[in-house]
Amino acid sequence: MKKRAARFCNPGIIAASALLLLAGVCLGEQTAVFTVAAVQAVSKLGNVSWNRAHLETMVRRAASAGANVVVLPETAITGYMSHDIKTTWQVGLRRITHGLTGLDPRDAAETIPGPSTRHFARLAAELNIYLTVPLLEFDPRSGNYYNSVVLISPDTTYCGYYRKLNPWPFAERGWAAEGDLGHSIIDTPFGRMALLICFDINFEPPRLKQLGVDHLLYPIAWVDAPQSDWFEKRLPAIAAKNDINIVGANWTVPENFQPDWHGWGKTRIIDRRGKILAKAADDRAEEIVYADLPIPDHVLNLPPATDTPKETDAPAKSAIPKR
């Protein structure tokens, strides 16, 4: 597994962190906080234009409610599976799970940078937020498809770029290559952040603990057994064991749809002690879940940052490999 060094989102933002902190600083013994939002949303498989417009509406709602960081569900821009989880992406003649139908991703997949990352970079700048952009990525250099997420800062820098290290065999064996960029570790005015995607949670948190991560931005498209205790007990236990806040944004199903499977909904925000700070009130509805997270003390002691180029149409050079 490749190791990636931590980097600063943008030195200008770090230098202005004192101003950002003012939004969360309270008098007395209370600590400085910032607001995170986890978006529980529906996506239509392969309908990128609809998904993009729909998710933009929800991101705007989150920002208008005061969110500094907004997390979207797994591959929400392109869609992950059909709502009945019977159709998945399939590249060429790659084997897919028995009983599933394959859909060619060529018309939906995008490069990074690409139309959706540029679109949401402009939105992040307009709303002055950090925003995750999760999509099915095509890499023209290798010809591979990846389950990817980009973290975009308020100045449009692509400060985090992560390809899922552990594709889920059930749905992704027919299309997703294993991530080749290692972990994406990002220092921000709110603390050290990292990106994981869904199935990664079973393997990667101990490494994030070693890297001193404060906040995990976690896009999800979960499938599970009925009556599972995953979100109520096991995910909080992972947060506590690895001393990390988790902002988990999960997919859900359309209104009036009757799923015969489980795992939708249950979007939640969990603190580093394993306490569930906020969760979706209705698992079968679109919803934005909010919580305030403390800004770690070490943020106030960050070393001076050197100049980093600002790039509006391309990710920062240290985050994106050359094509």
C-alpha angles and dihedrals in degrees: 000000000000119000121222124202121234116256137187118253092224131332091223090059092046091051090051094047092109089065092049091049091058089071090063105030115110130185124257121020097334117115132232112272141183130205124246127190127202112199118214104198148158120241128189114229109251096354097115097165092053093044093048094052094042094049091046089059091053093045090053090052091051093049093047088055090057104265116160094186126033124193124196128199125269115295087345092156095059101020127248106227136338115281091256089049090233097112123061135167118276128188114208112307097335112145117259130192114285111263096027127108119226126229122194109241097203096103094046105036118095138198123242110265094033143127097299098043090049091047094052093041088061089048093050089052093048093049096037094232142126108247134187117221109197118189148141103269128206116203108204091193095063100017089234128136119221138190097233144171130194125201111214122197127216091263090055095253113147091228098166127041121173135172115199108262095199114040112200107250096215096061106012107044090094097057120002122094117206111266114264102190100075119217123341110221117183128187112210136167086265098053140276112322134192137187128228130163125222109280090035089077089078093063117016111055096086089058091050089052089054089052092053097245116177102185130030115205101205126188112194141189098178129191119184148151120280114271091019116167092208099114096033100046118359099048092048088049090055090051092051096043092051098037094235137131112233124209101191119187112186132187124249139192130260121270113277092013112134108213120199091201136065139230102074120125121007092121108172149161117228128188126225092264091058096256115144103232097182138354140180114281092210120030092197096056138069110258143158116228119204136193139161116238124195118250106235118246092237090067090071089057099051114144118246111281123228121229115284121192115255112227124188101181100030136044121255110283094242091054103046125052118231115261 
